[in-house]
């Protein structure tokens, strides 16, 4: 995998995403079985992301955007739950307020946009130009978990894999590019029991190369590879190991598993420019190892402390992340 990474990106440079996250809401009706993101009510949200008033919500967004600007961030990555109380006007206002500070605005996931479109009485094709007009410049292929039967098991209230992929393809065709994610360690089996002898029909377009009953991680990578062949809109893949809400050990989210997933992703996704590493999953030391296992870029550097607190993850400052890159013998770009 590292040889492949060097063939694609010769030298020691590591591409840094100098954006920061903004959790615009942690209210979510998806109720995924593994979730450590959503707060059941406002009292449980240490960041106030579930605030009851529109004015307080705007103040919180302004404060986070200003903090990111002061810290030298280049943009904001919006992420939130499937919040039934946030309408389109609130989203457009949020994007415009952030853009007014000179920060790029990316983020959302296919499910977030599908949910917003449905609540607004719009199709996805009708929604996207409005968000782009407000200043949205990229969308993440996030929240896909592991596409296929396992996603239906752990996230039954989200869109099915076929709908998720079709939505991301439509997003790319609208001109919004961005990384995708792959979440491992939620208890997925070695093979997909839902596949049986049927082909993997959840990938858009032509039949995929994954064999029926393939391991969920292979099915996920294969679906993204097929989508990338069609749209070219995936700028990188970020493998993530699930962080349990209370740090409980789970088979499949070990350092070894994440490094294998990183290397496998670089070998399988021959049409995706970058594999991303992140200290948020298992710490900066494992991030360093990922950078020698096929990864050539980093996830967004500026991470909100309160978001990490919900995931029981220790905060690492952007300068410290860059120091770890250099300590690994590489050069942050």
C-alpha positions as CSV (number, residue, x, y, z in Angstrom):
1,X,0.0,0.0,0.0
2,X,2.8,2.4,0.8
3,X,4.5,1.7,-2.5
4,X,1.2,2.5,-4.2
5,X,0.9,5.7,-2.2
6,X,4.4,6.8,-3.3
7,X,3.6,6.0,-6.9
8,X,0.6,8.3,-6.8
9,X,2.2,10.9,-4.5
10,X,6.0,10.8,-4.7
11,X,7.9,12.4,-1.8
12,X,7.2,13.0,1.9
13,X,4.4,15.6,1.7
14,X,1.2,15.0,3.6
15,X,-1.8,17.0,2.5
16,X,-3.5,18.8,5.4
17,X,-7.1,19.8,5.6
18,X,-7.0,23.0,7.6
19,X,-10.8,23.1,8.2
20,X,-12.6,22.6,11.4
21,X,-15.8,20.8,12.3
22,X,-19.1,22.5,13.4
23,X,-21.7,20.3,14.9
24,X,-24.8,22.3,14.0
25,X,-27.1,19.8,15.8
26,X,-26.8,16.6,17.7
27,X,-30.5,15.8,17.5
28,X,-31.0,12.8,15.3
29,X,-34.0,10.5,14.6
30,X,-31.9,7.9,12.8
31,X,-31.1,6.1,16.1
32,X,-28.2,4.0,14.7
33,X,-27.3,1.2,17.1
34,X,-23.7,2.3,17.5
35,X,-24.3,6.0,17.8
36,X,-22.1,8.1,20.1
37,X,-22.9,11.4,18.3
38,X,-26.6,12.1,19.0
39,X,-27.8,13.7,22.2
40,X,-31.3,12.6,23.4
41,X,-32.0,16.1,24.6
42,X,-30.5,19.5,25.1
43,X,-29.2,18.9,28.6
44,X,-26.9,16.2,27.4
45,X,-25.1,18.3,24.8
46,X,-22.0,19.9,26.2
47,X,-21.7,22.2,23.2
48,X,-25.3,23.5,23.3
49,X,-25.7,22.2,19.7
50,X,-29.3,21.3,20.6
51,X,-30.3,24.7,21.7
52,X,-34.0,25.5,21.8
53,X,-33.9,29.0,20.3
54,X,-32.9,30.1,16.8
55,X,-31.1,33.1,18.2
56,X,-28.9,31.0,20.6
57,X,-28.2,28.6,17.8
58,X,-27.0,31.5,15.6
59,X,-24.8,32.8,18.4
60,X,-23.2,29.4,18.9
61,X,-22.5,29.1,15.1
62,X,-21.0,32.6,15.0
63,X,-18.8,31.9,18.0
64,X,-17.5,28.6,16.6
65,X,-16.9,30.2,13.1
66,X,-15.0,33.1,14.8
67,X,-12.9,30.7,16.9
68,X,-12.0,28.7,13.8
69,X,-11.1,31.9,11.9
70,X,-8.9,33.1,14.9
71,X,-7.2,29.7,14.9
72,X,-6.2,30.0,11.3
73,X,-8.7,27.5,9.9
74,X,-9.5,27.7,6.2
75,X,-13.0,26.4,6.3
76,X,-15.8,24.8,8.2
77,X,-17.1,21.2,7.9
78,X,-20.7,21.0,8.8
79,X,-22.0,17.8,10.5
80,X,-25.2,17.1,12.3
81,X,-27.9,14.6,12.9
82,X,-31.2,14.2,11.0
83,X,-32.8,17.0,13.0
84,X,-36.6,17.4,12.2
85,X,-36.7,20.9,13.6
86,X,-34.1,22.6,11.4
87,X,-35.7,23.9,8.2
88,X,-34.0,25.0,5.0
89,X,-34.0,28.6,6.0
90,X,-31.9,27.8,9.1
91,X,-29.4,25.9,7.0
92,X,-29.1,28.6,4.3
93,X,-28.7,31.2,7.1
94,X,-26.0,29.1,8.7
95,X,-24.0,28.7,5.5
96,X,-24.2,32.4,4.6
97,X,-23.1,33.5,8.1
98,X,-20.0,31.3,7.9
99,X,-19.2,32.3,4.4
100,X,-19.5,36.0,5.4
101,X,-16.4,35.4,7.6
102,X,-14.4,34.2,4.6
103,X,-14.4,30.6,5.6
104,X,-15.2,27.8,3.0
105,X,-18.2,25.7,3.9
106,X,-18.3,22.0,3.2
107,X,-19.8,19.0,5.0
108,X,-23.2,17.4,5.3
109,X,-23.7,13.8,4.3
110,X,-26.1,12.2,1.8
111,X,-28.5,11.3,4.5
112,X,-28.5,14.8,6.0
113,X,-29.3,16.3,2.6
114,X,-32.0,13.7,1.8
115,X,-33.6,14.4,5.1
116,X,-33.5,18.2,4.6
117,X,-34.9,17.8,1.1
118,X,-37.8,15.7,2.3
119,X,-38.6,18.1,5.1
120,X,-38.5,21.0,2.7
121,X,-40.8,19.4,0.1
122,X,-38.0,19.4,-2.4
123,X,-36.1,16.8,-4.4
124,X,-32.4,16.6,-3.9
125,X,-31.9,18.1,-7.3
126,X,-33.9,21.1,-6.3
127,X,-32.2,21.5,-2.9
128,X,-28.6,21.4,-4.0
129,X,-28.6,24.6,-6.1
130,X,-30.0,26.5,-3.1
131,X,-27.3,25.3,-0.8
132,X,-24.6,26.0,-3.5
133,X,-26.1,29.5,-4.0
134,X,-25.7,30.2,-0.2
135,X,-22.0,29.2,-0.4
136,X,-21.8,25.4,0.1
137,X,-18.7,24.2,-1.8
138,X,-18.3,20.5,-1.0
139,X,-20.1,17.5,0.5
140,X,-18.7,14.6,2.4
141,X,-19.7,11.0,1.5
142,X,-20.1,10.4,5.2
143,X,-22.5,8.4,7.3
144,X,-22.4,5.3,4.9
145,X,-21.0,3.1,7.7
146,X,-20.3,-0.1,5.7
147,X,-22.5,-0.1,2.6
148,X,-24.6,-3.2,2.1
149,X,-26.4,-5.6,4.4
150,X,-24.5,-4.4,7.5
151,X,-25.6,-0.8,7.1
152,X,-29.2,-1.9,7.0
153,X,-28.6,-3.8,10.3
154,X,-27.0,-1.0,12.3
155,X,-28.7,2.0,10.7
156,X,-32.1,0.8,9.6
157,X,-33.7,4.3,9.7
158,X,-31.2,5.8,7.3
159,X,-31.6,5.5,3.6
160,X,-30.7,2.2,2.1
161,X,-27.3,1.7,0.5
162,X,-28.6,2.1,-3.1
163,X,-30.3,5.4,-2.2
164,X,-27.2,6.7,-0.3
165,X,-25.0,6.0,-3.4
166,X,-27.5,7.5,-5.8
167,X,-27.7,10.6,-3.7
168,X,-23.9,11.0,-3.5
169,X,-23.7,10.5,-7.3
170,X,-26.3,13.3,-7.7
171,X,-24.4,15.5,-5.3
172,X,-21.2,15.0,-7.4
173,X,-23.0,15.8,-10.6
174,X,-24.1,19.0,-9.1
175,X,-20.5,20.0,-8.7
176,X,-20.0,19.2,-5.0
177,X,-16.9,17.0,-4.4
178,X,-15.4,15.7,-1.2
179,X,-14.0,12.8,0.8
180,X,-15.9,9.7,1.7
181,X,-15.7,7.7,5.0
182,X,-15.6,4.1,6.0
183,X,-16.5,3.2,9.6
184,X,-15.2,-0.1,10.9
185,X,-15.5,-1.9,14.2
186,X,-19.2,-1.7,14.9
187,X,-19.4,-5.5,15.1
188,X,-19.6,-6.2,11.4
189,X,-19.1,-9.9,10.4
190,X,-16.3,-11.2,8.3
191,X,-18.9,-11.8,5.5
192,X,-22.2,-10.1,4.7
193,X,-25.0,-12.5,5.7
194,X,-27.6,-10.4,3.9
195,X,-25.8,-10.9,0.6
196,X,-26.6,-14.6,0.1
197,X,-26.2,-15.5,-3.5
198,X,-27.6,-12.3,-4.9
199,X,-25.3,-9.7,-6.6
200,X,-24.5,-6.5,-4.8
201,X,-27.2,-4.4,-6.4
202,X,-26.6,-1.4,-4.1
203,X,-23.7,-0.1,-6.2
204,X,-25.0,2.3,-8.9
205,X,-24.5,1.5,-12.6
206,X,-22.6,-1.6,-13.8
207,X,-22.2,-4.7,-11.7
208,X,-19.4,-4.5,-9.1
209,X,-16.4,-6.7,-8.7
210,X,-17.2,-7.8,-5.1
211,X,-18.3,-11.4,-4.9
212,X,-21.7,-12.2,-3.3
213,X,-21.2,-12.6,0.4
214,X,-18.0,-10.5,0.4
215,X,-16.8,-9.0,3.6
216,X,-18.6,-5.8,4.4
217,X,-15.4,-3.7,4.1
218,X,-14.9,-5.1,0.5
219,X,-18.5,-4.4,-0.4
220,X,-18.1,-0.8,0.8
221,X,-14.9,-0.2,-1.0
222,X,-16.2,-1.8,-4.2
223,X,-19.4,0.4,-4.2
224,X,-17.3,3.5,-3.7
225,X,-14.9,2.5,-6.5
226,X,-17.9,1.9,-8.9
227,X,-19.3,5.3,-7.9
228,X,-16.0,7.0,-8.5
229,X,-15.7,5.5,-11.9
230,X,-19.0,7.3,-12.8
231,X,-18.5,10.7,-11.1
232,X,-14.9,11.3,-10.1
233,X,-16.3,13.2,-7.1
234,X,-14.5,11.4,-4.3
235,X,-11.4,13.3,-3.3
236,X,-10.3,10.8,-0.6
237,X,-11.4,8.1,1.7
238,X,-11.2,8.4,5.5
239,X,-11.2,5.0,7.3
240,X,-12.4,5.4,10.9
241,X,-12.5,3.0,13.8
242,X,-15.7,3.3,15.8
243,X,-15.2,5.0,19.2
244,X,-17.7,3.6,21.7
245,X,-19.5,6.1,23.9
246,X,-17.7,4.8,27.0
247,X,-14.6,3.4,25.4
248,X,-15.7,-0.2,25.6
249,X,-13.5,-2.6,23.6
250,X,-15.1,-3.9,20.5
251,X,-13.6,-6.5,18.1
252,X,-12.7,-4.8,14.8
253,X,-11.8,-1.3,16.0
254,X,-8.3,-2.1,17.0
255,X,-5.1,-0.4,15.7
256,X,-4.3,-3.4,13.6
257,X,-7.8,-3.4,12.0
258,X,-7.5,0.3,11.2
259,X,-4.1,0.0,9.7
260,X,-5.3,-3.0,7.6
261,X,-8.3,-1.0,6.5
262,X,-6.0,1.9,5.5
263,X,-3.7,-0.2,3.5
264,X,-6.6,-2.2,1.8
265,X,-8.3,1.1,0.9
266,X,-5.2,2.4,-0.9
267,X,-4.8,-0.8,-2.8
268,X,-8.5,-1.3,-3.7
269,X,-9.4,2.3,-4.6
270,X,-7.1,2.8,-7.6
271,X,-9.3,5.7,-8.8
272,X,-9.4,7.7,-5.5
273,X,-6.6,10.3,-5.1
274,X,-6.0,10.1,-1.4
275,X,-6.5,7.9,1.6
276,X,-6.9,10.0,4.8
277,X,-5.5,9.4,8.2
278,X,-7.0,10.8,11.4
279,X,-5.8,11.0,15.0
280,X,-9.4,11.2,16.2
281,X,-10.0,7.4,15.9
282,X,-7.2,5.8,17.8
283,X,-4.7,8.7,18.5
284,X,-1.8,10.5,16.8
285,X,0.5,7.5,17.1
286,X,-1.8,5.3,15.0
287,X,-2.2,8.3,12.6
288,X,1.6,8.2,12.1
289,X,1.5,4.5,11.3
290,X,-1.4,5.2,8.8
291,X,0.9,7.6,7.0
292,X,3.3,4.7,6.4
293,X,0.5,2.3,5.4
294,X,-0.9,4.1,2.3
295,X,-2.4,7.4,3.7
296,X,-1.2,10.6,2.1
297,X,-3.5,13.2,3.7
298,X,-5.1,14.1,7.0
299,X,-8.7,14.7,8.1
300,X,-9.7,18.2,9.2
301,X,-7.3,19.5,11.8
302,X,-9.4,21.8,13.9
303,X,-11.7,19.7,16.1
304,X,-14.1,21.0,18.7
305,X,-13.3,19.9,22.2
306,X,-16.9,19.4,23.1
307,X,-17.4,17.0,20.1
308,X,-14.4,15.0,21.3
309,X,-15.8,14.9,24.8
310,X,-19.0,13.2,23.5
311,X,-16.8,10.6,21.9
312,X,-14.5,10.3,25.0
313,X,-11.5,11.3,22.9
314,X,-8.6,13.5,24.1
315,X,-8.1,16.8,22.2
316,X,-5.0,17.3,20.1
317,X,-4.2,20.8,18.9
318,X,-3.5,21.3,15.1
319,X,0.2,22.2,15.9
320,X,0.6,19.0,17.8
321,X,-0.9,17.0,14.9
322,X,1.7,18.7,12.5
323,X,4.5,17.8,15.0
324,X,3.5,14.2,14.9
325,X,3.6,14.2,11.0
326,X,7.1,15.6,11.1
327,X,8.1,13.1,13.8
328,X,7.0,10.4,11.4
329,X,9.6,11.7,8.9
330,X,7.0,13.4,6.7
331,X,6.3,17.0,5.8
332,X,2.8,18.6,6.4
333,X,1.7,20.6,3.4
